[in-house]
Amino acid sequence: MRLFNATKDPGMIEMWRFLIARDTMHQQQWLAVIEEMGGLKGALPIPNSFRQEEEATAYSYAFFVTKDGTPPPAGRFTHGPSLDGKGEFSVVQATPMGQEPILGPARPDSAAQLEQMTQKPITNPKA
């Protein structure tokens, strides 16, 4: 919607109208599949082939907010019981997770700058 509202170009407007319509269809498809699979109680989690004890459950029902302090939108998805009845929705302040990656050179077919394809791995000089 932000990109749709940011343009005045008729071609871009038509493209965004099409993509928003496709998003509606995708939402409806997911809802129909969940219904076909037994509804919210019978179908979740998706995929059910992943063992839930392997899931990072601390984040299963967490709505992440950005660091700029913007409050989350009020809604069913930020507070209260989860739809599958297995947890409570919560709001979590987003923070960096994991370690900073060590990036190697770009692949020759990546259309990167020559300097990016020949440099040594990049590490954080502050680390």
BADRENNU-70321 format. One line per 8 residues: number of its first residue (from 0); their letters; for each residue x, y, z of N, C-alpha, C, O. Coordinates in steps of 0.1 Angstrom, whole numbers, plus 2048, in hexadecimal, padded with zeros to 3 digits. Example, Ala and Ser with C-alpha at 12.3 -4.5 7.8 and 13.67 -1.06 7.14 Angstrom:
2
0> as> 884 7C7 84E 87B 7D3 84E 884 7DF 84E 88E 7DF 855  880 7EA 847 889 7F5 847 881 800 84F 886 80B 850;
END
This chain:
127
0> mrlfnatk> 808 7F4 800 800 800 800 809 80D 800 805 816 7FA  814 80C 807 81C 818 807 822 81B 7FA 823 826 7F5  826 810 7F3 82C 812 7E5 821 816 7DC 823 81E 7D3  815 810 7DD 809 814 7D5 807 823 7D6 805 82B 7CD  806 828 7E3 804 836 7E6 80F 83F 7E2 80D 84B 7E1  81B 83A 7E0 827 842 7DD 828 845 7CE 830 84D 7CB  821 83E 7C6 823 840 7B8 817 847 7B1 80C 846 7B5  81A 84E 7A6 810 854 79E 811 84E 790 808 851 787;
8> dpgmiemw> 81A 845 78E 81C 83F 780 810 835 77E 80E 82C 786  809 837 773 7FD 82E 771 801 81F 76F 7F9 817 774  80C 81C 769 810 80E 768 814 808 775 810 7FC 778  81A 80F 77E 81D 80A 78C 810 809 794 80F 7FF 79B  807 812 792 7FB 811 79A 7F3 804 796 7EE 7FD 79E  7F3 801 789 7EC 7F5 784 7F3 7E9 789 7ED 7DF 78D  801 7E9 789 808 7DE 78E 805 7DB 79D 803 7D0 7A1  805 7E6 7A5 802 7E4 7B3 7F4 7DF 7B5 7F1 7D7 7BE;
16> rfliardt> 7EB 7E4 7AD 7DD 7DF 7AE 7DC 7D0 7AC 7D5 7C9 7B3  7E4 7CC 7A2 7E4 7BE 79F 7EA 7B6 7AA 7E5 7AC 7AE  7F6 7BB 7AF 7FD 7B3 7BA 7F4 7B3 7C7 7F5 7A9 7CE  7ED 7BE 7CA 7E5 7BE 7D6 7D9 7B4 7D4 7D5 7AD 7DD  7D4 7B3 7C8 7C9 7A9 7C5 7CF 79B 7C7 7C8 792 7CC  7DB 798 7C2 7E1 78B 7C4 7E3 788 7D2 7E2 77D 7D6  7E7 792 7DA 7E8 790 7E9 7DB 78B 7EF 7DB 783 7F7  7D0 792 7EB 7C3 78E 7EF 7C1 77F 7EC 7BC 777 7F5;
24> mhqqqwla> 7C4 77B 7E0 7C2 76D 7DC 7CA 764 7E5 7C6 759 7E9  7D7 767 7E7 7E0 75F 7EF 7DA 75E 7FE 7DB 753 803  7D5 768 803 7D0 768 810 7C4 75E 811 7C2 756 81A  7BB 75F 806 7AF 756 806 7B4 748 804 7AD 73F 809  7BE 745 7FC 7C3 738 7FA 7C7 732 807 7C4 727 80A  7CF 739 80F 7D4 734 81C 7C8 731 825 7C8 727 82C  7BF 73A 826 7B3 738 82E 7AB 72B 82A 7A7 724 832  7AA 72A 81C 7A3 71E 817 7AA 711 81A 7A4 707 81E;
32> vieemggl> 7B7 711 819 7BF 705 81C 7BE 702 82B 7BD 6F6 82E  7BF 70C 833 7BE 709 842 7B0 703 845 7AF 6FA 84D  7A6 709 83E 799 703 840 798 6F4 83C 793 6EC 842  79E 6F2 830 79E 6E4 82A 7A5 6DA 833 7A2 6CF 834  7AF 6DF 83A 7B8 6D6 842 7B2 6D5 850 7B9 6CF 859  7A6 6DA 853 7A0 6D8 860 79E 6E4 868 79B 6E4 874  7A0 6F0 863 79F 6FC 86A 7AB 700 873 7B5 6F9 872  7A9 70A 87A 7B4 70F 882 7BA 705 88C 7C6 703 88E;
40> kgalpipn> 7B1 6FD 892 7B6 6F3 89C 7BC 6E7 895 7C5 6E1 89B  7B6 6E3 88A 7BB 6D7 883 7C7 6D9 87A 7CF 6CF 878  7C9 6E5 875 7D3 6E7 86A 7E0 6EC 86F 7EA 6EA 869  7E0 6F3 87A 7EC 6FA 87F 7F4 6F1 888 7EF 6E9 88F  801 6F1 887 80A 6FA 87F 80B 6F6 871 809 6EA 86E  80E 6FF 868 811 6FC 85A 820 700 858 823 70B 85B  829 6F7 854 826 6E9 851 826 6E1 85E 82E 6E4 867  81E 6D7 85E 81E 6CE 86A 828 6C3 86A 829 6BB 873;
48> sfrqeeea> 831 6C3 85F 83C 6BA 85E 848 6BE 866 851 6B6 869  848 6CB 86B 853 6D0 873 850 6CE 882 845 6D2 886  858 6C7 889 856 6C4 897 856 6D1 89F 85F 6D8 89F  84B 6D3 8A6 849 6E0 8AD 854 6E1 8B8 857 6ED 8BC  858 6D6 8BE 863 6D8 8C8 870 6DD 8C2 879 6E1 8CA  871 6DD 8B5 87D 6E3 8AE 87B 6F1 8AB 885 6F8 8A8  86F 6F6 8AD 86C 704 8AA 872 70E 8B4 872 70A 8C0  876 71A 8B0 87A 724 8BA 86E 72A 8C0 86A 735 8BC;
56> taysyaff> 868 723 8CA 85B 726 8CF 85A 734 8D6 84F 739 8D7  865 739 8DA 865 747 8E0 85F 751 8D6 85B 75C 8DA  860 74E 8C9 85B 757 8BF 84F 753 8B8 84A 75A 8AE  849 748 8BB 83D 742 8B4 831 74B 8B4 82A 74B 8AA  830 754 8BE 824 75C 8BF 828 76B 8C2 820 773 8C7  834 76E 8BF 839 77C 8C1 838 785 8B5 83C 781 8AA  832 790 8B7 831 79B 8AD 83D 7A4 8B0 83E 7AB 8BA  846 7A5 8A6 852 7AD 8A8 850 7BC 8A3 84A 7BE 899;
64> vtkdgtpp> 854 7C5 8AC 853 7D3 8A8 861 7D8 8A6 86B 7D2 8AB  862 7E2 89E 86F 7E7 899 875 7F0 8A5 86F 7F3 8AE  882 7F3 8A3 88A 7FA 8AD 886 809 8AE 88A 80F 8B7  87E 80E 8A4 87C 81C 8A4 871 820 8AF 86D 82B 8B0  86C 816 8B6 862 819 8C0 854 81A 8BC 84B 81D 8C4  851 817 8AF 843 817 8AA 83B 80D 8B1 83F 801 8B1  830 810 8B7 828 806 8BE 822 7FD 8B4 81F 801 8A9  81F 7F0 8B8 819 7E7 8AE 80A 7EB 8AC 804 7F2 8B5;
72> pagrfthg> 805 7E7 8A1 7F6 7EA 89F 7EE 7E2 8A9 7F2 7D6 8AC  7E3 7E7 8AE 7DB 7E0 8B7 7D4 7D5 8AF 7CF 7D8 8A4  7D3 7CA 8B4 7CC 7BF 8AD 7CD 7B2 8B4 7D4 7B0 8BE  7C6 7A8 8AF 7C5 79B 8B5 7D2 794 8B4 7D5 78B 8BD  7DB 798 8AB 7E8 791 8A9 7F3 796 8B2 7FF 792 8B1  7F0 7A0 8BB 7FB 7A5 8C4 7F8 7A1 8D3 802 7A1 8DB  7EC 79E 8D7 7E9 79B 8E4 7DE 791 8E5 7D5 790 8DD  7DF 788 8EF 7D5 77E 8F1 7D9 770 8EC 7E4 76E 8E7;
80> psldgkge> 7D0 767 8ED 7D3 759 8E9 7D5 757 8DA 7CE 75E 8D2  7DE 74E 8D7 7E1 74C 8C9 7D5 744 8C3 7CD 73E 8CA  7D4 744 8B6 7C8 73D 8AF 7C9 72E 8B1 7BF 727 8B1  7D5 728 8B2 7D6 71A 8B4 7D4 716 8C2 7D4 70A 8C6  7D3 720 8CC 7D1 71C 8DA 7DE 717 8E1 7DD 712 8EC  7E9 719 8DB 7F6 714 8E0 7FF 71E 8E6 809 71B 8EB  7FB 72B 8E6 803 736 8EB 7FC 743 8EC 7EF 743 8EA  803 74D 8F0 7FD 75A 8F1 805 764 8E8 811 763 8E8;
88> fsvvqatp> 7FE 76C 8E1 805 776 8D9 80B 780 8E2 806 784 8EC  817 785 8DE 81E 790 8E5 825 799 8DC 826 796 8D0  829 7A4 8E1 831 7AE 8D9 83F 7AD 8DE 842 7AE 8EA  849 7AD 8D5 857 7AC 8D8 85F 7B7 8D1 85C 7B9 8C5  867 7BD 8D8 870 7C7 8D1 87A 7C0 8C9 882 7B8 8CE  87B 7C4 8BC 885 7BD 8B3 893 7C1 8B7 896 7CD 8B9  89C 7B8 8B8 8AA 7BA 8BB 8B2 7B1 8B1 8AD 7A6 8AD  8BE 7B4 8AE 8C6 7AB 8A6 8C8 79E 8AD 8CA 79D 8B9;
96> mgqepilg> 8C7 793 8A5 8C9 786 8AA 8D5 77F 8A2 8D8 783 897  8DC 776 8A9 8E7 76F 8A2 8F3 778 8A2 8F4 782 8A8  8FC 773 89A 909 77A 898 90A 781 88B 902 77D 882  912 78B 88A 914 792 87D 91A 788 873 924 782 877  915 787 867 91B 77E 85E 928 782 858 92B 78E 858  930 779 854 93D 77C 84D 93A 779 83F 938 76D 83B  93A 783 837 936 782 829 942 780 820 94C 787 821  941 776 818 94C 773 80E 949 77B 801 940 783 800;
104> parpdsaa> 952 77A 7F7 950 781 7EB 944 77D 7E3 93F 771 7E5  93F 786 7DB 933 783 7D3 937 779 7C8 942 778 7C4  92D 771 7C4 92F 767 7B9 931 76F 7AC 92C 77A 7AA  939 769 7A3 93C 770 796 930 773 78E 92F 77C 786  925 76B 78F 919 76D 787 90E 776 78E 903 776 78A  912 77C 799 909 784 7A1 907 792 79D 8FF 79A 7A2  90E 797 793 90D 7A5 78D 912 7AF 798 90E 7BA 797  91B 7AA 7A1 920 7B3 7AB 92C 7BB 7A5 930 7B9 79A;
112> qleqmtqk> 930 7C5 7AC 93C 7CD 7A8 948 7C4 7A9 949 7BB 7B1  952 7C6 7A0 95E 7BE 7A0 965 7BD 7AE 96A 7B3 7B2  965 7C9 7B5 96B 7C9 7C2 964 7C0 7CC 96A 7BB 7D5  957 7BE 7CA 94F 7B5 7D3 952 7A7 7D0 950 79E 7D9  957 7A3 7C4 959 795 7C1 967 791 7C4 96A 785 7C5  970 79A 7C7 97E 797 7CA 982 79A 7D8 98E 796 7DC  97A 7A0 7E0 97E 7A4 7ED 97F 798 7F7 979 78E 7F5  986 79A 801 987 790 80C 97A 791 814 973 79B 813;
120> pitnpka> 977 786 81C 96A 787 824 96A 793 82C 974 797 832  95E 799 82D 95C 7A5 835 959 7A1 844 950 799 846  960 7A7 84D 95C 7A5 85B 95A 7B2 861 95E 7BD 85C  953 7B2 86D 950 7BE 874 95D 7C3 87B 962 7BD 884  962 7CF 877 96E 7D4 87D 96C 7D8 88C 976 7D9 893  960 7DA 890 95D 7DD 89E 95D 7D1 8A7 95E 7D2 8B3  95B 7C5 8A1 95A 7B9 8A9 967 7B5 8AF 968 7AB 8B6;
END
